[in-house]
Amino acid sequence: MVEMSEGFRRKTRKKLTKSPRERGLYPITRALKEYKEGEYVSIVIDPSVHKGMPHPRFHGRTGVVVGKQGRAFLVKVRDGGKYKIIIAFPQHLRPVAKEG
């Protein structure tokens, strides 16, 4: 039998695939987007940008921006019973309208 690979992108064939309409380079405004602390964001990984990519486990999760580290943002996400700090570039984040 063949052993399964243990790479960063394993089991992500569907998760890290763009739809035909989304193929190609991302809009430059997405890379220049600034988020304020306390703002809610959703982690949506852009597979065409490898730098600043969070682990695929957090794809689709929603969290709160708690700071900035260089060009990347620190996002606090709940994972099970704990909170984790995810480091992600703005290309992998989308703003979420907070209800209320």
mmCIF file as gemmi writes it, N, C-alpha and C atoms, coordinates in Angstrom:
data_model
loop_
_atom_site.group_PDB
_atom_site.id
_atom_site.type_symbol
_atom_site.label_atom_id
_atom_site.label_alt_id
_atom_site.label_comp_id
_atom_site.label_asym_id
_atom_site.label_entity_id
_atom_site.label_seq_id
_atom_site.pdbx_PDB_ins_code
_atom_site.Cartn_x
_atom_site.Cartn_y
_atom_site.Cartn_z
_atom_site.occupancy
_atom_site.B_iso_or_equiv
_atom_site.pdbx_formal_charge
_atom_site.auth_seq_id
_atom_site.auth_asym_id
_atom_site.pdbx_PDB_model_num
ATOM 1 N N . MET Axp A 1 ? 0.833 -1.19 0 1 0 ? 1 A 1
ATOM 2 C CA . MET Axp A 1 ? 0 0 0 1 0 ? 1 A 1
ATOM 3 C C . MET Axp A 1 ? 0.879 1.257 0 1 0 ? 1 A 1
ATOM 4 N N . VAL Axp A 2 ? 0.282 2.312 -0.462 1 0 ? 2 A 1
ATOM 5 C CA . VAL Axp A 2 ? 0.986 3.584 -0.523 1 0 ? 2 A 1
ATOM 6 C C . VAL Axp A 2 ? 0.638 4.394 0.72 1 0 ? 2 A 1
ATOM 7 N N . GLU Axp A 3 ? 1.635 5.037 1.293 1 0 ? 3 A 1
ATOM 8 C CA . GLU Axp A 3 ? 1.376 5.865 2.467 1 0 ? 3 A 1
ATOM 9 C C . GLU Axp A 3 ? 0.868 7.223 2.032 1 0 ? 3 A 1
ATOM 10 N N . MET Axp A 4 ? -0.058 7.772 2.831 1 0 ? 4 A 1
ATOM 11 C CA . MET Axp A 4 ? -0.63 9.076 2.534 1 0 ? 4 A 1
ATOM 12 C C . MET Axp A 4 ? 0.389 10.179 2.819 1 0 ? 4 A 1
ATOM 13 N N . SER Axp A 5 ? 0.393 11.188 1.991 1 0 ? 5 A 1
ATOM 14 C CA . SER Axp A 5 ? 1.282 12.315 2.231 1 0 ? 5 A 1
ATOM 15 C C . SER Axp A 5 ? 0.751 13.113 3.418 1 0 ? 5 A 1
ATOM 16 N N . GLU Axp A 6 ? 1.639 13.855 4.041 1 0 ? 6 A 1
ATOM 17 C CA . GLU Axp A 6 ? 1.243 14.639 5.203 1 0 ? 6 A 1
ATOM 18 C C . GLU Axp A 6 ? 1.558 16.108 4.97 1 0 ? 6 A 1
ATOM 19 N N . GLY Axp A 7 ? 1.331 16.585 3.763 1 0 ? 7 A 1
ATOM 20 C CA . GLY Axp A 7 ? 1.64 17.959 3.427 1 0 ? 7 A 1
ATOM 21 C C . GLY Axp A 7 ? 0.594 18.943 3.912 1 0 ? 7 A 1
ATOM 22 N N . PHE Axp A 8 ? 0.923 20.214 3.76 1 0 ? 8 A 1
ATOM 23 C CA . PHE Axp A 8 ? 0.063 21.313 4.203 1 0 ? 8 A 1
ATOM 24 C C . PHE Axp A 8 ? -1.266 21.331 3.455 1 0 ? 8 A 1
ATOM 25 N N . ARG Axp A 9 ? -1.246 20.926 2.178 1 0 ? 9 A 1
ATOM 26 C CA . ARG Axp A 9 ? -2.441 21.029 1.343 1 0 ? 9 A 1
ATOM 27 C C . ARG Axp A 9 ? -3.128 19.689 1.105 1 0 ? 9 A 1
ATOM 28 N N . ARG Axp A 10 ? -2.854 18.689 1.903 1 0 ? 10 A 1
ATOM 29 C CA . ARG Axp A 10 ? -3.465 17.384 1.662 1 0 ? 10 A 1
ATOM 30 C C . ARG Axp A 10 ? -4.968 17.434 1.93 1 0 ? 10 A 1
ATOM 31 N N . LYS Axp A 11 ? -5.727 16.626 1.19 1 0 ? 11 A 1
ATOM 32 C CA . LYS Axp A 11 ? -7.192 16.52 1.278 1 0 ? 11 A 1
ATOM 33 C C . LYS Axp A 11 ? -7.882 17.853 0.98 1 0 ? 11 A 1
ATOM 34 N N . THR Axp A 12 ? -7.314 18.654 0.076 1 0 ? 12 A 1
ATOM 35 C CA . THR Axp A 12 ? -7.902 19.961 -0.21 1 0 ? 12 A 1
ATOM 36 C C . THR Axp A 12 ? -8.217 20.12 -1.694 1 0 ? 12 A 1
ATOM 37 N N . ARG Axp A 13 ? -8.437 19.032 -2.408 1 0 ? 13 A 1
ATOM 38 C CA . ARG Axp A 13 ? -8.677 19.123 -3.846 1 0 ? 13 A 1
ATOM 39 C C . ARG Axp A 13 ? -9.886 20.011 -4.145 1 0 ? 13 A 1
ATOM 40 N N . LYS Axp A 14 ? -10.971 19.84 -3.42 1 0 ? 14 A 1
ATOM 41 C CA . LYS Axp A 14 ? -12.173 20.645 -3.653 1 0 ? 14 A 1
ATOM 42 C C . LYS Axp A 14 ? -12.104 21.973 -2.914 1 0 ? 14 A 1
ATOM 43 N N . LYS Axp A 15 ? -11.564 21.934 -1.709 1 0 ? 15 A 1
ATOM 44 C CA . LYS Axp A 15 ? -11.539 23.114 -0.855 1 0 ? 15 A 1
ATOM 45 C C . LYS Axp A 15 ? -10.705 24.245 -1.457 1 0 ? 15 A 1
ATOM 46 N N . LEU Axp A 16 ? -9.568 23.904 -2.066 1 0 ? 16 A 1
ATOM 47 C CA . LEU Axp A 16 ? -8.671 24.918 -2.619 1 0 ? 16 A 1
ATOM 48 C C . LEU Axp A 16 ? -8.745 24.952 -4.14 1 0 ? 16 A 1
ATOM 49 N N . THR Axp A 17 ? -9.96 24.916 -4.676 1 0 ? 17 A 1
ATOM 50 C CA . THR Axp A 17 ? -10.174 25.014 -6.117 1 0 ? 17 A 1
ATOM 51 C C . THR Axp A 17 ? -11.081 26.199 -6.395 1 0 ? 17 A 1
ATOM 52 N N . LYS Axp A 18 ? -10.674 27.034 -7.342 1 0 ? 18 A 1
ATOM 53 C CA . LYS Axp A 18 ? -11.509 28.174 -7.721 1 0 ? 18 A 1
ATOM 54 C C . LYS Axp A 18 ? -12.543 27.733 -8.747 1 0 ? 18 A 1
ATOM 55 N N . SER Axp A 19 ? -13.679 28.427 -8.757 1 0 ? 19 A 1
ATOM 56 C CA . SER Axp A 19 ? -14.67 28.161 -9.792 1 0 ? 19 A 1
ATOM 57 C C . SER Axp A 19 ? -14.17 28.804 -11.089 1 0 ? 19 A 1
ATOM 58 N N . PRO Axp A 20 ? -14.666 28.374 -12.247 1 0 ? 20 A 1
ATOM 59 C CA . PRO Axp A 20 ? -14.171 28.932 -13.514 1 0 ? 20 A 1
ATOM 60 C C . PRO Axp A 20 ? -14.277 30.453 -13.605 1 0 ? 20 A 1
ATOM 61 N N . ARG Axp A 21 ? -15.277 31.054 -12.993 1 0 ? 21 A 1
ATOM 62 C CA . ARG Axp A 21 ? -15.433 32.51 -13.048 1 0 ? 21 A 1
ATOM 63 C C . ARG Axp A 21 ? -14.423 33.244 -12.167 1 0 ? 21 A 1
ATOM 64 N N . GLU Axp A 22 ? -13.898 32.56 -11.18 1 0 ? 22 A 1
ATOM 65 C CA . GLU Axp A 22 ? -12.959 33.19 -10.247 1 0 ? 22 A 1
ATOM 66 C C . GLU Axp A 22 ? -11.503 32.973 -10.639 1 0 ? 22 A 1
ATOM 67 N N . ARG Axp A 23 ? -11.243 32.238 -11.712 1 0 ? 23 A 1
ATOM 68 C CA . ARG Axp A 23 ? -9.868 31.902 -12.082 1 0 ? 23 A 1
ATOM 69 C C . ARG Axp A 23 ? -9.067 33.159 -12.403 1 0 ? 23 A 1
ATOM 70 N N . GLY Axp A 24 ? -7.774 33.069 -12.205 1 0 ? 24 A 1
ATOM 71 C CA . GLY Axp A 24 ? -6.895 34.177 -12.537 1 0 ? 24 A 1
ATOM 72 C C . GLY Axp A 24 ? -6.485 34.968 -11.309 1 0 ? 24 A 1
ATOM 73 N N . LEU Axp A 25 ? -5.943 36.141 -11.564 1 0 ? 25 A 1
ATOM 74 C CA . LEU Axp A 25 ? -5.417 36.979 -10.502 1 0 ? 25 A 1
ATOM 75 C C . LEU Axp A 25 ? -6.54 37.656 -9.726 1 0 ? 25 A 1
ATOM 76 N N . TYR Axp A 26 ? -6.337 37.822 -8.439 1 0 ? 26 A 1
ATOM 77 C CA . TYR Axp A 26 ? -7.313 38.483 -7.572 1 0 ? 26 A 1
ATOM 78 C C . TYR Axp A 26 ? -7.275 39.996 -7.811 1 0 ? 26 A 1
ATOM 79 N N . PRO Axp A 27 ? -8.346 40.729 -7.461 1 0 ? 27 A 1
ATOM 80 C CA . PRO Axp A 27 ? -8.324 42.191 -7.588 1 0 ? 27 A 1
ATOM 81 C C . PRO Axp A 27 ? -7.286 42.789 -6.627 1 0 ? 27 A 1
ATOM 82 N N . ILE Axp A 28 ? -6.576 43.808 -7.071 1 0 ? 28 A 1
ATOM 83 C CA . ILE Axp A 28 ? -5.517 44.409 -6.255 1 0 ? 28 A 1
ATOM 84 C C . ILE Axp A 28 ? -6.088 45.048 -4.994 1 0 ? 28 A 1
ATOM 85 N N . THR Axp A 29 ? -7.341 45.486 -5.039 1 0 ? 29 A 1
ATOM 86 C CA . THR Axp A 29 ? -7.956 46.1 -3.86 1 0 ? 29 A 1
ATOM 87 C C . THR Axp A 29 ? -8.091 45.094 -2.721 1 0 ? 29 A 1
ATOM 88 N N . ARG Axp A 30 ? -8.187 43.829 -3.051 1 0 ? 30 A 1
ATOM 89 C CA . ARG Axp A 30 ? -8.292 42.799 -2.012 1 0 ? 30 A 1
ATOM 90 C C . ARG Axp A 30 ? -6.982 42.686 -1.229 1 0 ? 30 A 1
ATOM 91 N N . ALA Axp A 31 ? -5.858 42.874 -1.908 1 0 ? 31 A 1
ATOM 92 C CA . ALA Axp A 31 ? -4.556 42.796 -1.241 1 0 ? 31 A 1
ATOM 93 C C . ALA Axp A 31 ? -4.285 44.043 -0.404 1 0 ? 31 A 1
ATOM 94 N N . LEU Axp A 32 ? -4.875 45.162 -0.789 1 0 ? 32 A 1
ATOM 95 C CA . LEU Axp A 32 ? -4.642 46.423 -0.087 1 0 ? 32 A 1
ATOM 96 C C . LEU Axp A 32 ? -5.677 46.689 0.999 1 0 ? 32 A 1
ATOM 97 N N . LYS Axp A 33 ? -6.626 45.796 1.167 1 0 ? 33 A 1
ATOM 98 C CA . LYS Axp A 33 ? -7.713 45.975 2.135 1 0 ? 33 A 1
ATOM 99 C C . LYS Axp A 33 ? -7.16 46.031 3.558 1 0 ? 33 A 1
ATOM 100 N N . GLU Axp A 34 ? -7.634 46.992 4.326 1 0 ? 34 A 1
ATOM 101 C CA . GLU Axp A 34 ? -7.228 47.131 5.725 1 0 ? 34 A 1
ATOM 102 C C . GLU Axp A 34 ? -8.415 46.798 6.622 1 0 ? 34 A 1
ATOM 103 N N . TYR Axp A 35 ? -8.152 46.083 7.684 1 0 ? 35 A 1
ATOM 104 C CA . TYR Axp A 35 ? -9.18 45.726 8.66 1 0 ? 35 A 1
ATOM 105 C C . TYR Axp A 35 ? -8.806 46.338 10.001 1 0 ? 35 A 1
ATOM 106 N N . LYS Axp A 36 ? -9.825 46.808 10.732 1 0 ? 36 A 1
ATOM 107 C CA . LYS Axp A 36 ? -9.595 47.393 12.047 1 0 ? 36 A 1
ATOM 108 C C . LYS Axp A 36 ? -9.703 46.308 13.108 1 0 ? 36 A 1
ATOM 109 N N . GLU Axp A 37 ? -9.101 46.554 14.245 1 0 ? 37 A 1
ATOM 110 C CA . GLU Axp A 37 ? -9.217 45.608 15.358 1 0 ? 37 A 1
ATOM 111 C C . GLU Axp A 37 ? -10.671 45.542 15.804 1 0 ? 37 A 1
ATOM 112 N N . GLY Axp A 38 ? -11.142 44.339 16.079 1 0 ? 38 A 1
ATOM 113 C CA . GLY Axp A 38 ? -12.525 44.146 16.498 1 0 ? 38 A 1
ATOM 114 C C . GLY Axp A 38 ? -13.471 43.877 15.35 1 0 ? 38 A 1
ATOM 115 N N . GLU Axp A 39 ? -12.984 44.005 14.118 1 0 ? 39 A 1
ATOM 116 C CA . GLU Axp A 39 ? -13.821 43.766 12.94 1 0 ? 39 A 1
ATOM 117 C C . GLU Axp A 39 ? -13.94 42.264 12.686 1 0 ? 39 A 1
ATOM 118 N N . TYR Axp A 40 ? -15.137 41.835 12.312 1 0 ? 40 A 1
ATOM 119 C CA . TYR Axp A 40 ? -15.375 40.422 12.032 1 0 ? 40 A 1
ATOM 120 C C . TYR Axp A 40 ? -14.998 40.106 10.587 1 0 ? 40 A 1
ATOM 121 N N . VAL Axp A 41 ? -14.28 39.013 10.4 1 0 ? 41 A 1
ATOM 122 C CA . VAL Axp A 41 ? -13.875 38.585 9.061 1 0 ? 41 A 1
ATOM 123 C C . VAL Axp A 41 ? -14.111 37.089 8.916 1 0 ? 41 A 1
ATOM 124 N N . SER Axp A 42 ? -14.273 36.675 7.675 1 0 ? 42 A 1
ATOM 125 C CA . SER Axp A 42 ? -14.405 35.264 7.35 1 0 ? 42 A 1
ATOM 126 C C . SER Axp A 42 ? -13.136 34.84 6.624 1 0 ? 42 A 1
ATOM 127 N N . ILE Axp A 43 ? -12.614 33.673 6.967 1 0 ? 43 A 1
ATOM 128 C CA . ILE Axp A 43 ? -11.404 33.164 6.322 1 0 ? 43 A 1
ATOM 129 C C . ILE Axp A 43 ? -11.821 32.359 5.1 1 0 ? 43 A 1
ATOM 130 N N . VAL Axp A 44 ? -11.512 32.904 3.919 1 0 ? 44 A 1
ATOM 131 C CA . VAL Axp A 44 ? -11.804 32.233 2.649 1 0 ? 44 A 1
ATOM 132 C C . VAL Axp A 44 ? -10.484 32.181 1.885 1 0 ? 44 A 1
ATOM 133 N N . ILE Axp A 45 ? -9.869 31.026 1.851 1 0 ? 45 A 1
ATOM 134 C CA . ILE Axp A 45 ? -8.532 30.891 1.27 1 0 ? 45 A 1
ATOM 135 C C . ILE Axp A 45 ? -8.564 31.084 -0.244 1 0 ? 45 A 1
ATOM 136 N N . ASP Axp A 46 ? -7.644 31.933 -0.733 1 0 ? 46 A 1
ATOM 137 C CA . ASP Axp A 46 ? -7.454 32.121 -2.173 1 0 ? 46 A 1
ATOM 138 C C . ASP Axp A 46 ? -6.271 31.238 -2.579 1 0 ? 46 A 1
ATOM 139 N N . PRO Axp A 47 ? -6.524 30.131 -3.29 1 0 ? 47 A 1
ATOM 140 C CA . PRO Axp A 47 ? -5.446 29.188 -3.593 1 0 ? 47 A 1
ATOM 141 C C . PRO Axp A 47 ? -4.367 29.732 -4.525 1 0 ? 47 A 1
ATOM 142 N N . SER Axp A 48 ? -4.622 30.855 -5.205 1 0 ? 48 A 1
ATOM 143 C CA . SER Axp A 48 ? -3.61 31.411 -6.1 1 0 ? 48 A 1
ATOM 144 C C . SER Axp A 48 ? -2.569 32.231 -5.341 1 0 ? 48 A 1
ATOM 145 N N . VAL Axp A 49 ? -2.804 32.507 -4.057 1 0 ? 49 A 1
ATOM 146 C CA . VAL Axp A 49 ? -1.857 33.253 -3.227 1 0 ? 49 A 1
ATOM 147 C C . VAL Axp A 49 ? -1.326 32.294 -2.17 1 0 ? 49 A 1
ATOM 148 N N . HIS Axp A 50 ? -0.04 31.949 -2.253 1 0 ? 50 A 1
ATOM 149 C CA . HIS Axp A 50 ? 0.524 30.984 -1.324 1 0 ? 50 A 1
ATOM 150 C C . HIS Axp A 50 ? 1.056 31.633 -0.055 1 0 ? 50 A 1
ATOM 151 N N . LYS Axp A 51 ? 1.478 32.892 -0.158 1 0 ? 51 A 1
ATOM 152 C CA . LYS Axp A 51 ? 2.002 33.575 1.021 1 0 ? 51 A 1
ATOM 153 C C . LYS Axp A 51 ? 0.857 33.961 1.946 1 0 ? 51 A 1
ATOM 154 N N . GLY Axp A 52 ? 1.089 33.849 3.223 1 0 ? 52 A 1
ATOM 155 C CA . GLY Axp A 52 ? 0.092 34.267 4.207 1 0 ? 52 A 1
ATOM 156 C C . GLY Axp A 52 ? -1.155 33.415 4.194 1 0 ? 52 A 1
ATOM 157 N N . MET Axp A 53 ? -1.044 32.18 3.7 1 0 ? 53 A 1
ATOM 158 C CA . MET Axp A 53 ? -2.217 31.301 3.617 1 0 ? 53 A 1
ATOM 159 C C . MET Axp A 53 ? -2.405 30.575 4.95 1 0 ? 53 A 1
ATOM 160 N N . PRO Axp A 54 ? -3.584 30.722 5.572 1 0 ? 54 A 1
ATOM 161 C CA . PRO Axp A 54 ? -3.828 29.967 6.802 1 0 ? 54 A 1
ATOM 162 C C . PRO Axp A 54 ? -4.021 28.486 6.495 1 0 ? 54 A 1
ATOM 163 N N . HIS Axp A 55 ? -3.967 27.654 7.507 1 0 ? 55 A 1
ATOM 164 C CA . HIS Axp A 55 ? -4.149 26.218 7.307 1 0 ? 55 A 1
ATOM 165 C C . HIS Axp A 55 ? -5.552 25.959 6.764 1 0 ? 55 A 1
ATOM 166 N N . PRO Axp A 56 ? -5.701 25.061 5.799 1 0 ? 56 A 1
ATOM 167 C CA . PRO Axp A 56 ? -7.015 24.787 5.197 1 0 ? 56 A 1
ATOM 168 C C . PRO Axp A 56 ? -8.086 24.371 6.205 1 0 ? 56 A 1
ATOM 169 N N . ARG Axp A 57 ? -7.667 23.931 7.376 1 0 ? 57 A 1
ATOM 170 C CA . ARG Axp A 57 ? -8.616 23.574 8.43 1 0 ? 57 A 1
ATOM 171 C C . ARG Axp A 57 ? -9.514 24.762 8.802 1 0 ? 57 A 1
ATOM 172 N N . PHE Axp A 58 ? -8.995 25.987 8.653 1 0 ? 58 A 1
ATOM 173 C CA . PHE Axp A 58 ? -9.729 27.177 9.066 1 0 ? 58 A 1
ATOM 174 C C . PHE Axp A 58 ? -10.503 27.824 7.922 1 0 ? 58 A 1
ATOM 175 N N . HIS Axp A 59 ? -10.522 27.211 6.754 1 0 ? 59 A 1
ATOM 176 C CA . HIS Axp A 59 ? -11.264 27.731 5.601 1 0 ? 59 A 1
ATOM 177 C C . HIS Axp A 59 ? -12.757 27.772 5.936 1 0 ? 59 A 1
ATOM 178 N N . GLY Axp A 60 ? -13.37 28.937 5.782 1 0 ? 60 A 1
ATOM 179 C CA . GLY Axp A 60 ? -14.799 29.084 6.062 1 0 ? 60 A 1
ATOM 180 C C . GLY Axp A 60 ? -15.108 29.528 7.477 1 0 ? 60 A 1
ATOM 181 N N . ARG Axp A 61 ? -14.108 29.612 8.339 1 0 ? 61 A 1
ATOM 182 C CA . ARG Axp A 61 ? -14.343 30.028 9.722 1 0 ? 61 A 1
ATOM 183 C C . ARG Axp A 61 ? -14.458 31.539 9.808 1 0 ? 61 A 1
ATOM 184 N N . THR Axp A 62 ? -15.152 32.002 10.838 1 0 ? 62 A 1
ATOM 185 C CA . THR Axp A 62 ? -15.315 33.428 11.09 1 0 ? 62 A 1
ATOM 186 C C . THR Axp A 62 ? -14.612 33.774 12.389 1 0 ? 62 A 1
ATOM 187 N N . GLY Axp A 63 ? -13.956 34.932 12.405 1 0 ? 63 A 1
ATOM 188 C CA . GLY Axp A 63 ? -13.247 35.348 13.604 1 0 ? 63 A 1
ATOM 189 C C . GLY Axp A 63 ? -13.163 36.855 13.71 1 0 ? 63 A 1
ATOM 190 N N . VAL Axp A 64 ? -12.435 37.316 14.713 1 0 ? 64 A 1
ATOM 191 C CA . VAL Axp A 64 ? -12.286 38.739 14.994 1 0 ? 64 A 1
ATOM 192 C C . VAL Axp A 64 ? -10.829 39.129 14.779 1 0 ? 64 A 1
ATOM 193 N N . VAL Axp A 65 ? -10.615 40.257 14.113 1 0 ? 65 A 1
ATOM 194 C CA . VAL Axp A 65 ? -9.259 40.769 13.905 1 0 ? 65 A 1
ATOM 195 C C . VAL Axp A 65 ? -8.761 41.326 15.237 1 0 ? 65 A 1
ATOM 196 N N . VAL Axp A 66 ? -7.6 40.839 15.687 1 0 ? 66 A 1
ATOM 197 C CA . VAL Axp A 66 ? -7.057 41.289 16.968 1 0 ? 66 A 1
ATOM 198 C C . VAL Axp A 66 ? -5.751 42.062 16.812 1 0 ? 66 A 1
ATOM 199 N N . GLY Axp A 67 ? -5.222 42.128 15.601 1 0 ? 67 A 1
ATOM 200 C CA . GLY Axp A 67 ? -3.985 42.87 15.407 1 0 ? 67 A 1
ATOM 201 C C . GLY Axp A 67 ? -3.418 42.675 14.021 1 0 ? 67 A 1
ATOM 202 N N . LYS Axp A 68 ? -2.205 43.226 13.848 1 0 ? 68 A 1
ATOM 203 C CA . LYS Axp A 68 ? -1.535 43.132 12.562 1 0 ? 68 A 1
ATOM 204 C C . LYS Axp A 68 ? -0.095 42.703 12.795 1 0 ? 68 A 1
ATOM 205 N N . GLN Axp A 69 ? 0.439 41.903 11.882 1 0 ? 69 A 1
ATOM 206 C CA . GLN Axp A 69 ? 1.819 41.428 11.966 1 0 ? 69 A 1
ATOM 207 C C . GLN Axp A 69 ? 2.421 41.568 10.579 1 0 ? 69 A 1
ATOM 208 N N . GLY Axp A 70 ? 3.144 42.654 10.368 1 0 ? 70 A 1
ATOM 209 C CA . GLY Axp A 70 ? 3.65 42.947 9.028 1 0 ? 70 A 1
ATOM 210 C C . GLY Axp A 70 ? 2.491 43.28 8.11 1 0 ? 70 A 1
ATOM 211 N N . ARG Axp A 71 ? 2.4 42.583 6.977 1 0 ? 71 A 1
ATOM 212 C CA . ARG Axp A 71 ? 1.269 42.788 6.058 1 0 ? 71 A 1
ATOM 213 C C . ARG Axp A 71 ? 0.081 41.919 6.423 1 0 ? 71 A 1
ATOM 214 N N . ALA Axp A 72 ? 0.284 40.966 7.327 1 0 ? 72 A 1
ATOM 215 C CA . ALA Axp A 72 ? -0.763 40.003 7.679 1 0 ? 72 A 1
ATOM 216 C C . ALA Axp A 72 ? -1.588 40.491 8.865 1 0 ? 72 A 1
ATOM 217 N N . PHE Axp A 73 ? -2.773 39.898 9.005 1 0 ? 73 A 1
ATOM 218 C CA . PHE Axp A 73 ? -3.662 40.217 10.113 1 0 ? 73 A 1
ATOM 219 C C . PHE Axp A 73 ? -3.758 39.019 11.045 1 0 ? 73 A 1
ATOM 220 N N . LEU Axp A 74 ? -3.915 39.298 12.324 1 0 ? 74 A 1
ATOM 221 C CA . LEU Axp A 74 ? -4.099 38.26 13.331 1 0 ? 74 A 1
ATOM 222 C C . LEU Axp A 74 ? -5.591 38.122 13.584 1 0 ? 74 A 1
ATOM 223 N N . VAL Axp A 75 ? -6.118 36.936 13.365 1 0 ? 75 A 1
ATOM 224 C CA . VAL Axp A 75 ? -7.553 36.684 13.501 1 0 ? 75 A 1
ATOM 225 C C . VAL Axp A 75 ? -7.765 35.66 14.609 1 0 ? 75 A 1
ATOM 226 N N . LYS Axp A 76 ? -8.621 36.015 15.566 1 0 ? 76 A 1
ATOM 227 C CA . LYS Axp A 76 ? -8.934 35.109 16.675 1 0 ? 76 A 1
ATOM 228 C C . LYS Axp A 76 ? -10.126 34.254 16.276 1 0 ? 76 A 1
ATOM 229 N N . VAL Axp A 77 ? -9.91 32.927 16.239 1 0 ? 77 A 1
ATOM 230 C CA . VAL Axp A 77 ? -10.924 31.979 15.773 1 0 ? 77 A 1
ATOM 231 C C . VAL Axp A 77 ? -11.135 30.927 16.849 1 0 ? 77 A 1
ATOM 232 N N . ARG Axp A 78 ? -12.379 30.529 17.042 1 0 ? 78 A 1
ATOM 233 C CA . ARG Axp A 78 ? -12.664 29.454 17.991 1 0 ? 78 A 1
ATOM 234 C C . ARG Axp A 78 ? -12.477 28.117 17.284 1 0 ? 78 A 1
ATOM 235 N N . ASP Axp A 79 ? -11.71 27.231 17.905 1 0 ? 79 A 1
ATOM 236 C CA . ASP Axp A 79 ? -11.444 25.91 17.342 1 0 ? 79 A 1
ATOM 237 C C . ASP Axp A 79 ? -11.709 24.885 18.436 1 0 ? 79 A 1
ATOM 238 N N . GLY Axp A 80 ? -12.862 24.257 18.375 1 0 ? 80 A 1
ATOM 239 C CA . GLY Axp A 80 ? -13.249 23.346 19.445 1 0 ? 80 A 1
ATOM 240 C C . GLY Axp A 80 ? -13.58 24.16 20.68 1 0 ? 80 A 1
ATOM 241 N N . GLY Axp A 81 ? -12.902 23.913 21.78 1 0 ? 81 A 1
ATOM 242 C CA . GLY Axp A 81 ? -13.149 24.671 23.003 1 0 ? 81 A 1
ATOM 243 C C . GLY Axp A 81 ? -12.134 25.761 23.242 1 0 ? 81 A 1
ATOM 244 N N . LYS Axp A 82 ? -11.203 25.954 22.307 1 0 ? 82 A 1
ATOM 245 C CA . LYS Axp A 82 ? -10.149 26.943 22.498 1 0 ? 82 A 1
ATOM 246 C C . LYS Axp A 82 ? -10.218 28.029 21.431 1 0 ? 82 A 1
ATOM 247 N N . TYR Axp A 83 ? -9.59 29.161 21.73 1 0 ? 83 A 1
ATOM 248 C CA . TYR Axp A 83 ? -9.434 30.219 20.749 1 0 ? 83 A 1
ATOM 249 C C . TYR Axp A 83 ? -8.012 30.16 20.217 1 0 ? 83 A 1
ATOM 250 N N . LYS Axp A 84 ? -7.869 30.329 18.911 1 0 ? 84 A 1
ATOM 251 C CA . LYS Axp A 84 ? -6.555 30.307 18.284 1 0 ? 84 A 1
ATOM 252 C C . LYS Axp A 84 ? -6.353 31.582 17.48 1 0 ? 84 A 1
ATOM 253 N N . ILE Axp A 85 ? -5.117 32.012 17.367 1 0 ? 85 A 1
ATOM 254 C CA . ILE Axp A 85 ? -4.757 33.191 16.587 1 0 ? 85 A 1
ATOM 255 C C . ILE Axp A 85 ? -4.229 32.706 15.239 1 0 ? 85 A 1
ATOM 256 N N . ILE Axp A 86 ? -4.912 33.114 14.171 1 0 ? 86 A 1
ATOM 257 C CA . ILE Axp A 86 ? -4.54 32.73 12.813 1 0 ? 86 A 1
ATOM 258 C C . ILE Axp A 86 ? -3.864 33.926 12.145 1 0 ? 86 A 1
ATOM 259 N N . ILE Axp A 87 ? -2.74 33.685 11.489 1 0 ? 87 A 1
ATOM 260 C CA . ILE Axp A 87 ? -2.029 34.73 10.75 1 0 ? 87 A 1
ATOM 261 C C . ILE Axp A 87 ? -2.389 34.572 9.282 1 0 ? 87 A 1
ATOM 262 N N . ALA Axp A 88 ? -3.015 35.61 8.696 1 0 ? 88 A 1
ATOM 263 C CA . ALA Axp A 88 ? -3.475 35.5 7.307 1 0 ? 88 A 1
ATOM 264 C C . ALA Axp A 88 ? -3.322 36.829 6.577 1 0 ? 88 A 1
ATOM 265 N N . PHE Axp A 89 ? -2.956 36.736 5.306 1 0 ? 89 A 1
ATOM 266 C CA . PHE Axp A 89 ? -2.904 37.909 4.443 1 0 ? 89 A 1
ATOM 267 C C . PHE Axp A 89 ? -4.332 38.346 4.103 1 0 ? 89 A 1
ATOM 268 N N . PRO Axp A 90 ? -4.519 39.623 3.753 1 0 ? 90 A 1
ATOM 269 C CA . PRO Axp A 90 ? -5.873 40.115 3.442 1 0 ? 90 A 1
ATOM 270 C C . PRO Axp A 90 ? -6.524 39.426 2.242 1 0 ? 90 A 1
ATOM 271 N N . GLN Axp A 91 ? -5.731 38.796 1.355 1 0 ? 91 A 1
ATOM 272 C CA . GLN Axp A 91 ? -6.311 38.078 0.218 1 0 ? 91 A 1
ATOM 273 C C . GLN Axp A 91 ? -7.155 36.897 0.682 1 0 ? 91 A 1
ATOM 274 N N . HIS Axp A 92 ? -6.904 36.402 1.884 1 0 ? 92 A 1
ATOM 275 C CA . HIS Axp A 92 ? -7.61 35.231 2.399 1 0 ? 92 A 1
ATOM 276 C C . HIS Axp A 92 ? -8.722 35.609 3.378 1 0 ? 92 A 1
ATOM 277 N N . LEU Axp A 93 ? -9.033 36.908 3.477 1 0 ? 93 A 1
ATOM 278 C CA . LEU Axp A 93 ? -10.057 37.369 4.416 1 0 ? 93 A 1
ATOM 279 C C . LEU Axp A 93 ? -11.167 38.11 3.687 1 0 ? 93 A 1
ATOM 280 N N . ARG Axp A 94 ? -12.388 38.001 4.196 1 0 ? 94 A 1
ATOM 281 C CA . ARG Axp A 94 ? -13.536 38.742 3.66 1 0 ? 94 A 1
ATOM 282 C C . ARG Axp A 94 ? -14.257 39.39 4.833 1 0 ? 94 A 1
ATOM 283 N N . PRO Axp A 95 ? -14.696 40.643 4.677 1 0 ? 95 A 1
ATOM 284 C CA . PRO Axp A 95 ? -15.429 41.284 5.774 1 0 ? 95 A 1
ATOM 285 C C . PRO Axp A 95 ? -16.795 40.638 5.977 1 0 ? 95 A 1
ATOM 286 N N . VAL Axp A 96 ? -17.222 40.597 7.225 1 0 ? 96 A 1
ATOM 287 C CA . VAL Axp A 96 ? -18.523 40.028 7.569 1 0 ? 96 A 1
ATOM 288 C C . VAL Axp A 96 ? -19.349 41.129 8.205 1 0 ? 96 A 1
ATOM 289 N N . ALA Axp A 97 ? -20.592 41.302 7.731 1 0 ? 97 A 1
ATOM 290 C CA . ALA Axp A 97 ? -21.488 42.297 8.314 1 0 ? 97 A 1
ATOM 291 C C . ALA Axp A 97 ? -22.008 41.746 9.634 1 0 ? 97 A 1
ATOM 292 N N . LYS Axp A 98 ? -21.719 42.454 10.715 1 0 ? 98 A 1
ATOM 293 C CA . LYS Axp A 98 ? -22.151 42 12.037 1 0 ? 98 A 1
ATOM 294 C C . LYS Axp A 98 ? -23.613 42.373 12.231 1 0 ? 98 A 1
ATOM 295 N N . GLU Axp A 99 ? -24.409 41.388 12.633 1 0 ? 99 A 1
ATOM 296 C CA . GLU Axp A 99 ? -25.834 41.64 12.85 1 0 ? 99 A 1
ATOM 297 C C . GLU Axp A 99 ? -26.02 42.371 14.167 1 0 ? 99 A 1
ATOM 298 N N . GLY Axp A 100 ? -27.042 43.251 14.185 1 0 ? 100 A 1
ATOM 299 C CA . GLY Axp A 100 ? -27.349 43.909 15.445 1 0 ? 100 A 1
ATOM 300 C C . GLY Axp A 100 ? -27.329 45.358 15.389 1 0 ? 100 A 1
